[in-house]
């Protein structure tokens, strides 16, 4: 299972948990798994989050492949240029 670290505003969906586990082969599948366990969280993550995946920031992480030891940090959207 991937380890998922959540921003403060997303912790309301997990009963205050900052770190949760989820299954999936891509970040999108991880988000789907989180939605199934914590209704509303997946929608909130898709509405505006970037992700740090194993130390690399992705502004649009939906299709990034992950493994069972992956660490995902959901972050405020990366913007600017």
C-alpha atoms as an extended CHARMM CRD file, in Angstrom:
* protein
*
        81  EXT
         1         1  UNK       CA              0.0000000000        0.0000000000        0.0000000000  PROA      1               0.0000000000
         2         2  UNK       CA              1.1540000000        3.5120000000       -0.7570000000  PROA      2               0.0000000000
         3         3  UNK       CA              1.5500000000        5.9290000000        2.1400000000  PROA      3               0.0000000000
         4         4  UNK       CA             -0.4540000000        9.1200000000        1.6380000000  PROA      4               0.0000000000
         5         5  UNK       CA              0.2320000000       12.3550000000        3.5330000000  PROA      5               0.0000000000
         6         6  UNK       CA             -2.6560000000       14.8260000000        3.5870000000  PROA      6               0.0000000000
         7         7  UNK       CA             -2.8770000000       18.5950000000        3.9320000000  PROA      7               0.0000000000
         8         8  UNK       CA             -4.6850000000       19.9840000000        6.9680000000  PROA      8               0.0000000000
         9         9  UNK       CA             -7.9020000000       20.8030000000        5.0620000000  PROA      9               0.0000000000
        10        10  UNK       CA             -8.1950000000       17.1950000000        3.8460000000  PROA      10              0.0000000000
        11        11  UNK       CA             -7.8940000000       15.6700000000        7.3120000000  PROA      11              0.0000000000
        12        12  UNK       CA            -11.5490000000       16.4060000000        8.0820000000  PROA      12              0.0000000000
        13        13  UNK       CA            -12.4110000000       13.5110000000        5.7520000000  PROA      13              0.0000000000
        14        14  UNK       CA            -10.1470000000       11.0790000000        7.6560000000  PROA      14              0.0000000000
        15        15  UNK       CA            -11.1670000000       11.9340000000       11.1890000000  PROA      15              0.0000000000
        16        16  UNK       CA             -8.0020000000       13.9910000000       11.6320000000  PROA      16              0.0000000000
        17        17  UNK       CA             -5.5510000000       11.4000000000       10.3270000000  PROA      17              0.0000000000
        18        18  UNK       CA             -2.6160000000       13.0690000000        8.5630000000  PROA      18              0.0000000000
        19        19  UNK       CA             -1.1800000000        9.8430000000        7.0900000000  PROA      19              0.0000000000
        20        20  UNK       CA             -3.2520000000        7.0410000000        5.5550000000  PROA      20              0.0000000000
        21        21  UNK       CA             -2.6450000000        3.9870000000        3.3690000000  PROA      21              0.0000000000
        22        22  UNK       CA             -4.2030000000        3.3840000000       -0.0530000000  PROA      22              0.0000000000
        23        23  UNK       CA             -4.0030000000        0.9130000000       -2.9420000000  PROA      23              0.0000000000
        24        24  UNK       CA             -3.5690000000        1.6400000000       -6.6230000000  PROA      24              0.0000000000
        25        25  UNK       CA             -1.1510000000        1.5230000000       -9.5280000000  PROA      25              0.0000000000
        26        26  UNK       CA             -1.5140000000        5.2360000000      -10.3450000000  PROA      26              0.0000000000
        27        27  UNK       CA             -2.2040000000        8.3200000000       -8.2720000000  PROA      27              0.0000000000
        28        28  UNK       CA             -5.6940000000        8.4110000000       -9.8090000000  PROA      28              0.0000000000
        29        29  UNK       CA             -6.3640000000        4.8980000000       -8.5190000000  PROA      29              0.0000000000
        30        30  UNK       CA             -4.9890000000        5.9120000000       -5.1130000000  PROA      30              0.0000000000
        31        31  UNK       CA             -7.4510000000        8.8260000000       -5.0880000000  PROA      31              0.0000000000
        32        32  UNK       CA            -10.2950000000        6.4590000000       -6.0570000000  PROA      32              0.0000000000
        33        33  UNK       CA             -9.3340000000        4.1420000000       -3.1820000000  PROA      33              0.0000000000
        34        34  UNK       CA             -9.2510000000        7.0820000000       -0.7730000000  PROA      34              0.0000000000
        35        35  UNK       CA            -12.6840000000        8.1970000000       -1.9980000000  PROA      35              0.0000000000
        36        36  UNK       CA            -14.0980000000        4.7210000000       -1.3280000000  PROA      36              0.0000000000
        37        37  UNK       CA            -12.7140000000        4.7440000000        2.2200000000  PROA      37              0.0000000000
        38        38  UNK       CA            -13.2090000000        8.4360000000        2.9980000000  PROA      38              0.0000000000
        39        39  UNK       CA            -16.1860000000        9.7830000000        1.0090000000  PROA      39              0.0000000000
        40        40  UNK       CA            -15.5410000000       13.2650000000       -0.3430000000  PROA      40              0.0000000000
        41        41  UNK       CA            -11.7580000000       13.0940000000       -0.0320000000  PROA      41              0.0000000000
        42        42  UNK       CA            -11.1780000000       12.0100000000       -3.6250000000  PROA      42              0.0000000000
        43        43  UNK       CA            -13.2770000000       14.8590000000       -4.9670000000  PROA      43              0.0000000000
        44        44  UNK       CA            -11.4120000000       17.3270000000       -2.7460000000  PROA      44              0.0000000000
        45        45  UNK       CA             -8.0220000000       16.0260000000       -3.9140000000  PROA      45              0.0000000000
        46        46  UNK       CA             -9.0050000000       16.2380000000       -7.5710000000  PROA      46              0.0000000000
        47        47  UNK       CA            -10.3710000000       19.7660000000       -7.0990000000  PROA      47              0.0000000000
        48        48  UNK       CA             -6.9460000000       21.2170000000       -6.6120000000  PROA      48              0.0000000000
        49        49  UNK       CA             -3.9400000000       19.3420000000       -5.3440000000  PROA      49              0.0000000000
        50        50  UNK       CA             -0.4670000000       18.7680000000       -6.6200000000  PROA      50              0.0000000000
        51        51  UNK       CA              1.4430000000       15.7780000000       -5.3330000000  PROA      51              0.0000000000
        52        52  UNK       CA              4.9500000000       15.0810000000       -4.1980000000  PROA      52              0.0000000000
        53        53  UNK       CA              5.6020000000       11.4940000000       -5.2460000000  PROA      53              0.0000000000
        54        54  UNK       CA              8.7780000000        9.9290000000       -3.9320000000  PROA      54              0.0000000000
        55        55  UNK       CA             10.4000000000       13.3760000000       -3.7920000000  PROA      55              0.0000000000
        56        56  UNK       CA              9.2560000000       14.6820000000       -7.1890000000  PROA      56              0.0000000000
        57        57  UNK       CA              6.4930000000       17.3040000000       -7.4760000000  PROA      57              0.0000000000
        58        58  UNK       CA              3.7270000000       16.6990000000      -10.0520000000  PROA      58              0.0000000000
        59        59  UNK       CA              1.1990000000       19.4420000000      -10.8330000000  PROA      59              0.0000000000
        60        60  UNK       CA             -1.1300000000       16.9480000000      -12.5480000000  PROA      60              0.0000000000
        61        61  UNK       CA             -0.4340000000       13.5980000000      -10.8550000000  PROA      61              0.0000000000
        62        62  UNK       CA             -3.5020000000       11.5810000000      -11.9480000000  PROA      62              0.0000000000
        63        63  UNK       CA             -1.6250000000        9.1750000000      -14.2580000000  PROA      63              0.0000000000
        64        64  UNK       CA              1.6890000000        8.9430000000      -12.4300000000  PROA      64              0.0000000000
        65        65  UNK       CA              2.4800000000        5.2910000000      -11.6690000000  PROA      65              0.0000000000
        66        66  UNK       CA              3.1280000000        4.3300000000       -8.0580000000  PROA      66              0.0000000000
        67        67  UNK       CA              4.2920000000        1.2520000000       -6.1990000000  PROA      67              0.0000000000
        68        68  UNK       CA              3.5480000000       -0.3070000000       -2.8220000000  PROA      68              0.0000000000
        69        69  UNK       CA              6.3780000000        1.6510000000       -1.1470000000  PROA      69              0.0000000000
        70        70  UNK       CA              5.4850000000        5.0020000000       -2.7190000000  PROA      70              0.0000000000
        71        71  UNK       CA              5.1620000000        8.0750000000       -0.5000000000  PROA      71              0.0000000000
        72        72  UNK       CA              2.6110000000       10.6080000000       -1.7520000000  PROA      72              0.0000000000
        73        73  UNK       CA              2.3010000000       14.0760000000       -0.2640000000  PROA      73              0.0000000000
        74        74  UNK       CA             -0.7550000000       15.9830000000       -1.4410000000  PROA      74              0.0000000000
        75        75  UNK       CA              0.0460000000       19.6810000000       -1.6330000000  PROA      75              0.0000000000
        76        76  UNK       CA             -1.5820000000       22.9580000000       -2.5760000000  PROA      76              0.0000000000
        77        77  UNK       CA             -1.5610000000       23.3200000000       -6.3710000000  PROA      77              0.0000000000
        78        78  UNK       CA              1.7170000000       24.3140000000       -7.9700000000  PROA      78              0.0000000000
        79        79  UNK       CA              1.1400000000       27.5410000000       -9.8910000000  PROA      79              0.0000000000
        80        80  UNK       CA              3.2130000000       30.2610000000      -11.4320000000  PROA      80              0.0000000000
        81        81  UNK       CA              5.8710000000       30.2610000000      -14.0130000000  PROA      81              0.0000000000
